Amino acid sequence: MDSPDLATELKRCQLELGTAIEARTALEDILRAMDRHAGDLVPIFDVILEKALQLCHAQIGIVFLYDGEFYVA
């Protein structure tokens, strides 16, 4: 391998590591919310949606809950 290939591989590895750290941090936040709000799903789903939006770099997201008959936003 010559230098340009090494530099490209280093950048790819750094991006991959950053993505993995971001995903792990999101998972930690979700698990913390589950611990804090055991039995109350609304704040947990709020955190899940927030983290999904961050990870996907999205501006809009909706969580639909199914009550057995209908989907509710």
PQR file with spaces between the fields and no chain letter, atoms N, CA, C, O and H, PARSE charges and radii, in Angstrom:
ATOM       1  N    MET     1       0.846   -1.196    0.000 -0.4000 1.5000
ATOM       2  CA   MET     1       0.000    0.000    0.000 -0.0000 2.0000
ATOM       3  C    MET     1       0.880    1.244    0.000  0.5500 1.7000
ATOM       4  O    MET     1       1.902    1.301    0.685 -0.5500 1.4000
ATOM       5  N    ASP     2       0.475    2.213   -0.761 -0.4000 1.5000
ATOM       6  CA   ASP     2       1.191    3.474   -0.716 -0.0000 2.0000
ATOM       7  C    ASP     2       0.422    4.470    0.145  0.5500 1.7000
ATOM       8  O    ASP     2      -0.663    4.156    0.634 -0.5500 1.4000
ATOM       9  H    ASP     2      -0.355    2.166   -1.317  0.4000 1.0000
ATOM      10  N    SER     3       0.967    5.654    0.332 -0.4000 1.5000
ATOM      11  CA   SER     3       0.407    6.644    1.258 -0.0000 2.0000
ATOM      12  C    SER     3      -1.049    7.028    0.990  0.5500 1.7000
ATOM      13  O    SER     3      -1.829    7.080    1.941 -0.5500 1.4000
ATOM      14  H    SER     3       1.848    5.909   -0.066  0.4000 1.0000
ATOM      15  N    PRO     4      -1.455    7.299   -0.251 -0.5600 1.5000
ATOM      16  CA   PRO     4      -2.859    7.663   -0.461  0.2800 2.0000
ATOM      17  C    PRO     4      -3.827    6.565   -0.010  0.5500 1.7000
ATOM      18  O    PRO     4      -4.889    6.861    0.537 -0.5500 1.4000
ATOM      19  N    ASP     5      -3.465    5.310   -0.237 -0.4000 1.5000
ATOM      20  CA   ASP     5      -4.325    4.218    0.195 -0.0000 2.0000
ATOM      21  C    ASP     5      -4.401    4.154    1.714  0.5500 1.7000
ATOM      22  O    ASP     5      -5.469    3.898    2.272 -0.5500 1.4000
ATOM      23  H    ASP     5      -2.603    5.069   -0.682  0.4000 1.0000
ATOM      24  N    LEU     6      -3.285    4.382    2.382 -0.4000 1.5000
ATOM      25  CA   LEU     6      -3.271    4.379    3.841 -0.0000 2.0000
ATOM      26  C    LEU     6      -4.105    5.522    4.398  0.5500 1.7000
ATOM      27  O    LEU     6      -4.835    5.346    5.374 -0.5500 1.4000
ATOM      28  H    LEU     6      -2.418    4.590    1.929  0.4000 1.0000
ATOM      29  N    ALA     7      -3.999    6.687    3.783 -0.4000 1.5000
ATOM      30  CA   ALA     7      -4.768    7.847    4.247 -0.0000 2.0000
ATOM      31  C    ALA     7      -6.256    7.606    4.047  0.5500 1.7000
ATOM      32  O    ALA     7      -7.064    7.953    4.909 -0.5500 1.4000
ATOM      33  H    ALA     7      -3.406    6.830    2.991  0.4000 1.0000
ATOM      34  N    THR     8      -6.621    7.016    2.922 -0.4000 1.5000
ATOM      35  CA   THR     8      -8.019    6.713    2.645 -0.0000 2.0000
ATOM      36  C    THR     8      -8.544    5.685    3.636  0.5500 1.7000
ATOM      37  O    THR     8      -9.659    5.819    4.140 -0.5500 1.4000
ATOM      38  H    THR     8      -5.965    6.734    2.222  0.4000 1.0000
ATOM      39  N    GLU     9      -7.752    4.666    3.915 -0.4000 1.5000
ATOM      40  CA   GLU     9      -8.157    3.635    4.864 -0.0000 2.0000
ATOM      41  C    GLU     9      -8.285    4.210    6.267  0.5500 1.7000
ATOM      42  O    GLU     9      -9.201    3.841    7.002 -0.5500 1.4000
ATOM      43  H    GLU     9      -6.847    4.557    3.505  0.4000 1.0000
ATOM      44  N    LEU    10      -7.388    5.099    6.648 -0.4000 1.5000
ATOM      45  CA   LEU    10      -7.458    5.746    7.966 -0.0000 2.0000
ATOM      46  C    LEU    10      -8.739    6.569    8.082  0.5500 1.7000
ATOM      47  O    LEU    10      -9.421    6.500    9.105 -0.5500 1.4000
ATOM      48  H    LEU    10      -6.644    5.399    6.052  0.4000 1.0000
ATOM      49  N    LYS    11      -9.073    7.332    7.069 -0.4000 1.5000
ATOM      50  CA   LYS    11     -10.303    8.129    7.087 -0.0000 2.0000
ATOM      51  C    LYS    11     -11.534    7.233    7.191  0.5500 1.7000
ATOM      52  O    LYS    11     -12.473    7.547    7.922 -0.5500 1.4000
ATOM      53  H    LYS    11      -8.519    7.388    6.239  0.4000 1.0000
ATOM      54  N    ARG    12     -11.529    6.113    6.455 -0.4000 1.5000
ATOM      55  CA   ARG    12     -12.649    5.178    6.504 -0.0000 2.0000
ATOM      56  C    ARG    12     -12.797    4.582    7.900  0.5500 1.7000
ATOM      57  O    ARG    12     -13.907    4.456    8.418 -0.5500 1.4000
ATOM      58  H    ARG    12     -10.766    5.859    5.861  0.4000 1.0000
ATOM      59  N    CYS    13     -11.671    4.217    8.501 -0.4000 1.5000
ATOM      60  CA   CYS    13     -11.702    3.644    9.856 -0.0000 2.0000
ATOM      61  C    CYS    13     -12.167    4.675   10.882  0.5500 1.7000
ATOM      62  O    CYS    13     -12.923    4.343   11.796 -0.5500 1.4000
ATOM      63  H    CYS    13     -10.770    4.319    8.081  0.4000 1.0000
ATOM      64  N    GLN    14     -11.727    5.905   10.738 -0.4000 1.5000
ATOM      65  CA   GLN    14     -12.157    6.963   11.657 -0.0000 2.0000
ATOM      66  C    GLN    14     -13.657    7.206   11.539  0.5500 1.7000
ATOM      67  O    GLN    14     -14.331    7.388   12.553 -0.5500 1.4000
ATOM      68  H    GLN    14     -11.114    6.174    9.996  0.4000 1.0000
ATOM      69  N    LEU    15     -14.185    7.211   10.329 -0.4000 1.5000
ATOM      70  CA   LEU    15     -15.615    7.392   10.112 -0.0000 2.0000
ATOM      71  C    LEU    15     -16.398    6.222   10.712  0.5500 1.7000
ATOM      72  O    LEU    15     -17.424    6.421   11.363 -0.5500 1.4000
ATOM      73  H    LEU    15     -13.638    7.063    9.506  0.4000 1.0000
ATOM      74  N    GLU    16     -15.910    5.012   10.488 -0.4000 1.5000
ATOM      75  CA   GLU    16     -16.555    3.819   11.032 -0.0000 2.0000
ATOM      76  C    GLU    16     -16.550    3.847   12.562  0.5500 1.7000
ATOM      77  O    GLU    16     -17.551    3.511   13.194 -0.5500 1.4000
ATOM      78  H    GLU    16     -15.077    4.850    9.959  0.4000 1.0000
ATOM      79  N    LEU    17     -15.438    4.242   13.146 -0.4000 1.5000
ATOM      80  CA   LEU    17     -15.343    4.336   14.604 -0.0000 2.0000
ATOM      81  C    LEU    17     -16.300    5.398   15.136  0.5500 1.7000
ATOM      82  O    LEU    17     -16.979    5.170   16.137 -0.5500 1.4000
ATOM      83  H    LEU    17     -14.625    4.516   12.632  0.4000 1.0000
ATOM      84  N    GLY    18     -16.361    6.544   14.486 -0.4000 1.5000
ATOM      85  CA   GLY    18     -17.276    7.604   14.905 -0.0000 2.0000
ATOM      86  C    GLY    18     -18.724    7.155   14.857  0.5500 1.7000
ATOM      87  O    GLY    18     -19.510    7.466   15.751 -0.5500 1.4000
ATOM      88  H    GLY    18     -15.810    6.729   13.672  0.4000 1.0000
ATOM      89  N    THR    19     -19.070    6.426   13.816 -0.4000 1.5000
ATOM      90  CA   THR    19     -20.429    5.905   13.680 -0.0000 2.0000
ATOM      91  C    THR    19     -20.739    4.902   14.787  0.5500 1.7000
ATOM      92  O    THR    19     -21.828    4.922   15.361 -0.5500 1.4000
ATOM      93  H    THR    19     -18.432    6.174   13.089  0.4000 1.0000
ATOM      94  N    ALA    20     -19.786    4.030   15.083 -0.4000 1.5000
ATOM      95  CA   ALA    20     -19.984    3.034   16.139 -0.0000 2.0000
ATOM      96  C    ALA    20     -20.133    3.696   17.505  0.5500 1.7000
ATOM      97  O    ALA    20     -20.968    3.280   18.309 -0.5500 1.4000
ATOM      98  H    ALA    20     -18.902    4.014   14.617  0.4000 1.0000
ATOM      99  N    ILE    21     -19.336    4.714   17.769 -0.4000 1.5000
ATOM     100  CA   ILE    21     -19.430    5.433   19.048 -0.0000 2.0000
ATOM     101  C    ILE    21     -20.772    6.140   19.161  0.5500 1.7000
ATOM     102  O    ILE    21     -21.394    6.136   20.224 -0.5500 1.4000
ATOM     103  H    ILE    21     -18.658    5.052   17.116  0.4000 1.0000
ATOM     104  N    GLU    22     -21.215    6.744   18.076 -0.4000 1.5000
ATOM     105  CA   GLU    22     -22.502    7.435   18.066 -0.0000 2.0000
ATOM     106  C    GLU    22     -23.653    6.455   18.341  0.5500 1.7000
ATOM     107  O    GLU    22     -24.570    6.766   19.101 -0.5500 1.4000
ATOM     108  H    GLU    22     -20.710    6.748   17.213  0.4000 1.0000
ATOM     109  N    ALA    23     -23.597    5.283   17.721 -0.4000 1.5000
ATOM     110  CA   ALA    23     -24.635    4.272   17.927 -0.0000 2.0000
ATOM     111  C    ALA    23     -24.602    3.749   19.365  0.5500 1.7000
ATOM     112  O    ALA    23     -25.651    3.550   19.977 -0.5500 1.4000
ATOM     113  H    ALA    23     -22.853    5.030   17.104  0.4000 1.0000
ATOM     114  N    ARG    24     -23.419    3.530   19.897 -0.4000 1.5000
ATOM     115  CA   ARG    24     -23.310    3.034   21.280 -0.0000 2.0000
ATOM     116  C    ARG    24     -23.843    4.070   22.270  0.5500 1.7000
ATOM     117  O    ARG    24     -24.532    3.718   23.227 -0.5500 1.4000
ATOM     118  H    ARG    24     -22.567    3.691   19.400  0.4000 1.0000
ATOM     119  N    THR    25     -23.534    5.318   22.045 -0.4000 1.5000
ATOM     120  CA   THR    25     -24.020    6.386   22.912 -0.0000 2.0000
ATOM     121  C    THR    25     -25.546    6.445   22.873  0.5500 1.7000
ATOM     122  O    THR    25     -26.190    6.610   23.909 -0.5500 1.4000
ATOM     123  H    THR    25     -22.974    5.604   21.267  0.4000 1.0000
ATOM     124  N    ALA    26     -26.121    6.311   21.689 -0.4000 1.5000
ATOM     125  CA   ALA    26     -27.579    6.314   21.552 -0.0000 2.0000
ATOM     126  C    ALA    26     -28.176    5.142   22.321  0.5500 1.7000
ATOM     127  O    ALA    26     -29.173    5.304   23.026 -0.5500 1.4000
ATOM     128  H    ALA    26     -25.598    6.176   20.847  0.4000 1.0000
ATOM     129  N    LEU    27     -27.577    3.974   22.191 -0.4000 1.5000
ATOM     130  CA   LEU    27     -28.079    2.802   22.911 -0.0000 2.0000
ATOM     131  C    LEU    27     -27.993    3.000   24.422  0.5500 1.7000
ATOM     132  O    LEU    27     -28.914    2.631   25.151 -0.5500 1.4000
ATOM     133  H    LEU    27     -26.767    3.842   21.618  0.4000 1.0000
ATOM     134  N    GLU    28     -26.900    3.576   24.889 -0.4000 1.5000
ATOM     135  CA   GLU    28     -26.761    3.857   26.323 -0.0000 2.0000
ATOM     136  C    GLU    28     -27.861    4.804   26.799  0.5500 1.7000
ATOM     137  O    GLU    28     -28.435    4.607   27.870 -0.5500 1.4000
ATOM     138  H    GLU    28     -26.152    3.876   24.297  0.4000 1.0000
ATOM     139  N    ASP    29     -28.151    5.822   26.006 -0.4000 1.5000
ATOM     140  CA   ASP    29     -29.203    6.776   26.375 -0.0000 2.0000
ATOM     141  C    ASP    29     -30.575    6.096   26.425  0.5500 1.7000
ATOM     142  O    ASP    29     -31.386    6.383   27.305 -0.5500 1.4000
ATOM     143  H    ASP    29     -27.684    5.982   25.136  0.4000 1.0000
ATOM     144  N    ILE    30     -30.819    5.206   25.484 -0.4000 1.5000
ATOM     145  CA   ILE    30     -32.102    4.478   25.467 -0.0000 2.0000
ATOM     146  C    ILE    30     -32.200    3.564   26.677  0.5500 1.7000
ATOM     147  O    ILE    30     -33.244    3.508   27.325 -0.5500 1.4000
ATOM     148  H    ILE    30     -30.159    4.973   24.769  0.4000 1.0000
ATOM     149  N    LEU    31     -31.132    2.851   26.988 -0.4000 1.5000
ATOM     150  CA   LEU    31     -31.143    1.967   28.151 -0.0000 2.0000
ATOM     151  C    LEU    31     -31.318    2.752   29.453  0.5500 1.7000
ATOM     152  O    LEU    31     -32.000    2.298   30.371 -0.5500 1.4000
ATOM     153  H    LEU    31     -30.283    2.897   26.461  0.4000 1.0000
ATOM     154  N    ARG    32     -30.702    3.920   29.523 -0.4000 1.5000
ATOM     155  CA   ARG    32     -30.866    4.782   30.700 -0.0000 2.0000
ATOM     156  C    ARG    32     -32.320    5.220   30.840  0.5500 1.7000
ATOM     157  O    ARG    32     -32.862    5.238   31.945 -0.5500 1.4000
ATOM     158  H    ARG    32     -30.148    4.288   28.777  0.4000 1.0000
ATOM     159  N    ALA    33     -32.946    5.570   29.729 -0.4000 1.5000
ATOM     160  CA   ALA    33     -34.366    5.968   29.749 -0.0000 2.0000
ATOM     161  C    ALA    33     -35.240    4.793   30.176  0.5500 1.7000
ATOM     162  O    ALA    33     -36.210    4.978   30.911 -0.5500 1.4000
ATOM     163  H    ALA    33     -32.505    5.556   28.832  0.4000 1.0000
ATOM     164  N    MET    34     -34.908    3.596   29.727 -0.4000 1.5000
ATOM     165  CA   MET    34     -35.677    2.412   30.122 -0.0000 2.0000
ATOM     166  C    MET    34     -35.554    2.166   31.621  0.5500 1.7000
ATOM     167  O    MET    34     -36.523    1.778   32.272 -0.5500 1.4000
ATOM     168  H    MET    34     -34.120    3.445   29.130  0.4000 1.0000
ATOM     169  N    ASP    35     -34.376    2.390   32.159 -0.4000 1.5000
ATOM     170  CA   ASP    35     -34.164    2.205   33.594 -0.0000 2.0000
ATOM     171  C    ASP    35     -34.914    3.256   34.404  0.5500 1.7000
ATOM     172  O    ASP    35     -35.523    2.948   35.428 -0.5500 1.4000
ATOM     173  H    ASP    35     -33.589    2.705   31.630  0.4000 1.0000
ATOM     174  N    ARG    36     -34.864    4.489   33.937 -0.4000 1.5000
ATOM     175  CA   ARG    36     -35.501    5.609   34.639 -0.0000 2.0000
ATOM     176  C    ARG    36     -37.018    5.575   34.575  0.5500 1.7000
ATOM     177  O    ARG    36     -37.696    5.953   35.531 -0.5500 1.4000
ATOM     178  H    ARG    36     -34.369    4.740   33.104  0.4000 1.0000
ATOM     179  N    HIS    37     -37.553    5.118   33.440 -0.4000 1.5000
ATOM     180  CA   HIS    37     -39.003    5.198   33.203 -0.0000 2.0000
ATOM     181  C    HIS    37     -39.629    3.816   33.063  0.5500 1.7000
ATOM     182  O    HIS    37     -40.521    3.619   32.238 -0.5500 1.4000
ATOM     183  H    HIS    37     -37.002    4.811   32.664  0.4000 1.0000
ATOM     184  N    ALA    38     -39.174    2.873   33.851 -0.4000 1.5000
ATOM     185  CA   ALA    38     -39.715    1.510   33.777 -0.0000 2.0000
ATOM     186  C    ALA    38     -41.231    1.547   33.934  0.5500 1.7000
ATOM     187  O    ALA    38     -41.753    2.113   34.894 -0.5500 1.4000
ATOM     188  H    ALA    38     -38.449    3.033   34.521  0.4000 1.0000
ATOM     189  N    GLY    39     -41.919    0.947   32.996 -0.4000 1.5000
ATOM     190  CA   GLY    39     -43.372    0.905   33.057 -0.0000 2.0000
ATOM     191  C    GLY    39     -44.060    2.044   32.327  0.5500 1.7000
ATOM     192  O    GLY    39     -45.261    1.963   32.071 -0.5500 1.4000
ATOM     193  H    GLY    39     -41.496    0.487   32.216  0.4000 1.0000
ATOM     194  N    ASP    40     -43.335    3.106   31.982 -0.4000 1.5000
ATOM     195  CA   ASP    40     -43.918    4.243   31.265 -0.0000 2.0000
ATOM     196  C    ASP    40     -43.250    4.330   29.899  0.5500 1.7000
ATOM     197  O    ASP    40     -42.130    4.827   29.782 -0.5500 1.4000
ATOM     198  H    ASP    40     -42.359    3.172   32.190  0.4000 1.0000
ATOM     199  N    LEU    41     -43.933    3.851   28.873 -0.4000 1.5000
ATOM     200  CA   LEU    41     -43.323    3.731   27.553 -0.0000 2.0000
ATOM     201  C    LEU    41     -43.156    5.045   26.806  0.5500 1.7000
ATOM     202  O    LEU    41     -42.265    5.154   25.964 -0.5500 1.4000
ATOM     203  H    LEU    41     -44.843    3.448   28.968  0.4000 1.0000
ATOM     204  N    VAL    42     -43.973    6.035   27.083 -0.4000 1.5000
ATOM     205  CA   VAL    42     -43.935    7.284   26.314 -0.0000 2.0000
ATOM     206  C    VAL    42     -42.555    7.954   26.370  0.5500 1.7000
ATOM     207  O    VAL    42     -42.007    8.277   25.316 -0.5500 1.4000
ATOM     208  H    VAL    42     -44.697    5.947   27.768  0.4000 1.0000
ATOM     209  N    PRO    43     -41.972    8.175   27.557 -0.5600 1.5000
ATOM     210  CA   PRO    43     -40.647    8.801   27.556  0.2800 2.0000
ATOM     211  C    PRO    43     -39.569    7.922   26.919  0.5500 1.7000
ATOM     212  O    PRO    43     -38.598    8.434   26.362 -0.5500 1.4000
ATOM     213  N    ILE    44     -39.738    6.613   26.999 -0.4000 1.5000
ATOM     214  CA   ILE    44     -38.766    5.714   26.370 -0.0000 2.0000
ATOM     215  C    ILE    44     -38.846    5.846   24.852  0.5500 1.7000
ATOM     216  O    ILE    44     -37.821    5.954   24.179 -0.5500 1.4000
ATOM     217  H    ILE    44     -40.527    6.197   27.451  0.4000 1.0000
ATOM     218  N    PHE    45     -40.071    5.836   24.314 -0.4000 1.5000
ATOM     219  CA   PHE    45     -40.230    5.992   22.867 -0.0000 2.0000
ATOM     220  C    PHE    45     -39.774    7.378   22.412  0.5500 1.7000
ATOM     221  O    PHE    45     -39.276    7.521   21.296 -0.5500 1.4000
ATOM     222  H    PHE    45     -40.904    5.748   24.861  0.4000 1.0000
ATOM     223  N    ASP    46     -39.932    8.391   23.247 -0.4000 1.5000
ATOM     224  CA   ASP    46     -39.436    9.728   22.911 -0.0000 2.0000
ATOM     225  C    ASP    46     -37.924    9.705   22.727  0.5500 1.7000
ATOM     226  O    ASP    46     -37.403   10.291   21.779 -0.5500 1.4000
ATOM     227  H    ASP    46     -40.336    8.274   24.154  0.4000 1.0000
ATOM     228  N    VAL    47     -37.224    9.035   23.624 -0.4000 1.5000
ATOM     229  CA   VAL    47     -35.763    8.945   23.528 -0.0000 2.0000
ATOM     230  C    VAL    47     -35.364    8.113   22.313  0.5500 1.7000
ATOM     231  O    VAL    47     -34.420    8.463   21.605 -0.5500 1.4000
ATOM     232  H    VAL    47     -37.647    8.559   24.395  0.4000 1.0000
ATOM     233  N    ILE    48     -36.077    7.012   22.067 -0.4000 1.5000
ATOM     234  CA   ILE    48     -35.774    6.188   20.896 -0.0000 2.0000
ATOM     235  C    ILE    48     -35.920    7.006   19.620  0.5500 1.7000
ATOM     236  O    ILE    48     -35.062    6.945   18.739 -0.5500 1.4000
ATOM     237  H    ILE    48     -36.844    6.727   22.643  0.4000 1.0000
ATOM     238  N    LEU    49     -37.002    7.770   19.517 -0.4000 1.5000
ATOM     239  CA   LEU    49     -37.212    8.601   18.336 -0.0000 2.0000
ATOM     240  C    LEU    49     -36.125    9.661   18.211  0.5500 1.7000
ATOM     241  O    LEU    49     -35.587    9.878   17.125 -0.5500 1.4000
ATOM     242  H    LEU    49     -37.699    7.819   20.233  0.4000 1.0000
ATOM     243  N    GLU    50     -35.806   10.312   19.306 -0.4000 1.5000
ATOM     244  CA   GLU    50     -34.764   11.337   19.287 -0.0000 2.0000
ATOM     245  C    GLU    50     -33.441   10.768   18.797  0.5500 1.7000
ATOM     246  O    GLU    50     -32.777   11.374   17.957 -0.5500 1.4000
ATOM     247  H    GLU    50     -36.244   10.136   20.188  0.4000 1.0000
ATOM     248  N    LYS    51     -33.058    9.612   19.315 -0.4000 1.5000
ATOM     249  CA   LYS    51     -31.780    8.999   18.931 -0.0000 2.0000
ATOM     250  C    LYS    51     -31.817    8.511   17.484  0.5500 1.7000
ATOM     251  O    LYS    51     -30.817    8.618   16.773 -0.5500 1.4000
ATOM     252  H    LYS    51     -33.598    9.120   19.998  0.4000 1.0000
ATOM     253  N    ALA    52     -32.952    7.980   17.041 -0.4000 1.5000
ATOM     254  CA   ALA    52     -33.080    7.544   15.647 -0.0000 2.0000
ATOM     255  C    ALA    52     -32.922    8.727   14.696  0.5500 1.7000
ATOM     256  O    ALA    52     -32.260    8.620   13.664 -0.5500 1.4000
ATOM     257  H    ALA    52     -33.764    7.894   17.619  0.4000 1.0000
ATOM     258  N    LEU    53     -33.535    9.854   15.053 -0.4000 1.5000
ATOM     259  CA   LEU    53     -33.403   11.055   14.230 -0.0000 2.0000
ATOM     260  C    LEU    53     -31.947   11.507   14.154  0.5500 1.7000
ATOM     261  O    LEU    53     -31.463   11.879   13.085 -0.5500 1.4000
ATOM     262  H    LEU    53     -34.073    9.941   15.891  0.4000 1.0000
ATOM     263  N    GLN    54     -31.255   11.474   15.286 -0.4000 1.5000
ATOM     264  CA   GLN    54     -29.843   11.863   15.306 -0.0000 2.0000
ATOM     265  C    GLN    54     -28.993   10.929   14.449  0.5500 1.7000
ATOM     266  O    GLN    54     -28.175   11.382   13.648 -0.5500 1.4000
ATOM     267  H    GLN    54     -31.648   11.172   16.154  0.4000 1.0000
ATOM     268  N    LEU    55     -29.191    9.625   14.622 -0.4000 1.5000
ATOM     269  CA   LEU    55     -28.377    8.655   13.893 -0.0000 2.0000
ATOM     270  C    LEU    55     -28.626    8.693   12.398  0.5500 1.7000
ATOM     271  O    LEU    55     -27.716    8.450   11.605 -0.5500 1.4000
ATOM     272  H    LEU    55     -29.855    9.257   15.273  0.4000 1.0000
ATOM     273  N    CYS    56     -29.858    8.999   12.010 -0.4000 1.5000
ATOM     274  CA   CYS    56     -30.219    9.046   10.588 -0.0000 2.0000
ATOM     275  C    CYS    56     -30.059   10.438    9.986  0.5500 1.7000
ATOM     276  O    CYS    56     -30.263   10.634    8.788 -0.5500 1.4000
ATOM     277  H    CYS    56     -30.597    9.197   12.654  0.4000 1.0000
ATOM     278  N    HIS    57     -29.691   11.399   10.828 -0.4000 1.5000
ATOM     279  CA   HIS    57     -29.581   12.801   10.393 -0.0000 2.0000
ATOM     280  C    HIS    57     -30.891   13.263    9.751  0.5500 1.7000
ATOM     281  O    HIS    57     -30.901   13.944    8.726 -0.5500 1.4000
ATOM     282  H    HIS    57     -29.525   11.240   11.801  0.4000 1.0000
ATOM     283  N    ALA    58     -31.997   12.866   10.392 -0.4000 1.5000
ATOM     284  CA   ALA    58     -33.330   13.207    9.896 -0.0000 2.0000
ATOM     285  C    ALA    58     -33.891   14.391   10.681  0.5500 1.7000
ATOM     286  O    ALA    58     -33.496   14.635   11.821 -0.5500 1.4000
ATOM     287  H    ALA    58     -31.989   12.312   11.225  0.4000 1.0000
ATOM     288  N    GLN    59     -34.795   15.107   10.072 -0.4000 1.5000
ATOM     289  CA   GLN    59     -35.432   16.246   10.721 -0.0000 2.0000
ATOM     290  C    GLN    59     -36.810   15.907   11.262  0.5500 1.7000
ATOM     291  O    GLN    59     -37.310   16.572   12.170 -0.5500 1.4000
ATOM     292  H    GLN    59     -35.116   14.908    9.146  0.4000 1.0000
ATOM     293  N    ILE    60     -37.419   14.877   10.706 -0.4000 1.5000
ATOM     294  CA   ILE    60     -38.785   14.519   11.085 -0.0000 2.0000
ATOM     295  C    ILE    60     -38.864   13.016   11.317  0.5500 1.7000
ATOM     296  O    ILE    60     -38.262   12.227   10.589 -0.5500 1.4000
ATOM     297  H    ILE    60     -37.013   14.337    9.969  0.4000 1.0000
ATOM     298  N    GLY    61     -39.615   12.636   12.343 -0.4000 1.5000
ATOM     299  CA   GLY    61     -39.848   11.229   12.617 -0.0000 2.0000
ATOM     300  C    GLY    61     -41.126   11.073   13.422  0.5500 1.7000
ATOM     301  O    GLY    61     -41.517   11.974   14.164 -0.5500 1.4000
ATOM     302  H    GLY    61     -40.104   13.277   12.935  0.4000 1.0000
ATOM     303  N    ILE    62     -41.767    9.934   13.274 -0.4000 1.5000
ATOM     304  CA   ILE    62     -43.015    9.671   13.987 -0.0000 2.0000
ATOM     305  C    ILE    62     -42.962    8.250   14.530  0.5500 1.7000
ATOM     306  O    ILE    62     -42.518    7.326   13.848 -0.5500 1.4000
ATOM     307  H    ILE    62     -41.448    9.202   12.671  0.4000 1.0000
ATOM     308  N    VAL    63     -43.416    8.091   15.754 -0.4000 1.5000
ATOM     309  CA   VAL    63     -43.567    6.762   16.334 -0.0000 2.0000
ATOM     310  C    VAL    63     -45.060    6.475   16.386  0.5500 1.7000
ATOM     311  O    VAL    63     -45.832    7.252   16.947 -0.5500 1.4000
ATOM     312  H    VAL    63     -43.777    8.842   16.308  0.4000 1.0000
ATOM     313  N    PHE    64     -45.458    5.367   15.803 -0.4000 1.5000
ATOM     314  CA   PHE    64     -46.846    4.933   15.861 -0.0000 2.0000
ATOM     315  C    PHE    64     -46.956    3.798   16.867  0.5500 1.7000
ATOM     316  O    PHE    64     -46.157    2.862   16.842 -0.5500 1.4000
ATOM     317  H    PHE    64     -44.831    4.735   15.347  0.4000 1.0000
ATOM     318  N    LEU    65     -47.923    3.875   17.735 -0.4000 1.5000
ATOM     319  CA   LEU    65     -48.199    2.814   18.689 -0.0000 2.0000
ATOM     320  C    LEU    65     -49.445    2.073   18.231  0.5500 1.7000
ATOM     321  O    LEU    65     -50.408    2.693   17.782 -0.5500 1.4000
ATOM     322  H    LEU    65     -48.573    4.636   17.756  0.4000 1.0000
ATOM     323  N    TYR    66     -49.432    0.764   18.340 -0.4000 1.5000
ATOM     324  CA   TYR    66     -50.567   -0.068   17.960 -0.0000 2.0000
ATOM     325  C    TYR    66     -51.246   -0.534   19.234  0.5500 1.7000
ATOM     326  O    TYR    66     -50.623   -1.179   20.077 -0.5500 1.4000
ATOM     327  H    TYR    66     -48.649    0.260   18.705  0.4000 1.0000
ATOM     328  N    ASP    67     -52.526   -0.208   19.374 -0.4000 1.5000
ATOM     329  CA   ASP    67     -53.254   -0.550   20.594 -0.0000 2.0000
ATOM     330  C    ASP    67     -54.032   -1.867   20.464  0.5500 1.7000
ATOM     331  O    ASP    67     -54.880   -2.175   21.301 -0.5500 1.4000
ATOM     332  H    ASP    67     -53.032    0.316   18.689  0.4000 1.0000
ATOM     333  N    GLY    68     -53.743   -2.628   19.432 -0.4000 1.5000
ATOM     334  CA   GLY    68     -54.452   -3.873   19.206 -0.0000 2.0000
ATOM     335  C    GLY    68     -55.500   -3.753   18.119  0.5500 1.7000
ATOM     336  O    GLY    68     -55.934   -4.742   17.528 -0.5500 1.4000
ATOM     337  H    GLY    68     -53.053   -2.378   18.752  0.4000 1.0000
ATOM     338  N    GLU    69     -55.897   -2.507   17.870 -0.4000 1.5000
ATOM     339  CA   GLU    69     -56.903   -2.254   16.851 -0.0000 2.0000
ATOM     340  C    GLU    69     -56.498   -1.116   15.919  0.5500 1.7000
ATOM     341  O    GLU    69     -56.723   -1.183   14.711 -0.5500 1.4000
ATOM     342  H    GLU    69     -55.544   -1.704   18.350  0.4000 1.0000
ATOM     343  N    PHE    70     -55.904   -0.083   16.486 -0.4000 1.5000
ATOM     344  CA   PHE    70     -55.553    1.114   15.713 -0.0000 2.0000
ATOM     345  C    PHE    70     -54.105    1.504   15.962  0.5500 1.7000
ATOM     346  O    PHE    70     -53.520    1.182   16.996 -0.5500 1.4000
ATOM     347  H    PHE    70     -55.721   -0.029   17.467  0.4000 1.0000
ATOM     348  N    TYR    71     -53.537    2.215   14.971 -0.4000 1.5000
ATOM     349  CA   TYR    71     -52.240    2.844   15.147 -0.0000 2.0000
ATOM     350  C    TYR    71     -52.466    4.272   15.609  0.5500 1.7000
ATOM     351  O    TYR    71     -53.305    4.982   15.054 -0.5500 1.4000
ATOM     352  H    TYR    71     -54.012    2.476   14.131  0.4000 1.0000
ATOM     353  N    VAL    72     -51.726    4.693   16.616 -0.4000 1.5000
ATOM     354  CA   VAL    72     -51.859    6.036   17.162 -0.0000 2.0000
ATOM     355  C    VAL    72     -50.493    6.711   17.113  0.5500 1.7000
ATOM     356  O    VAL    72     -49.487    6.118   17.504 -0.5500 1.4000
ATOM     357  H    VAL    72     -51.045    4.116   17.066  0.4000 1.0000
ATOM     358  N    ALA    73     -50.461    7.949   16.632 -0.4000 1.5000
ATOM     359  CA   ALA    73     -49.201    8.693   16.560 -0.0000 2.0000
ATOM     360  C    ALA    73     -48.902    9.369   17.870  0.5500 1.7000
ATOM     361  O    ALA    73     -47.879   10.043   17.998 -0.5500 1.4000
ATOM     362  H    ALA    73     -51.278    8.431   16.315  0.4000 1.0000
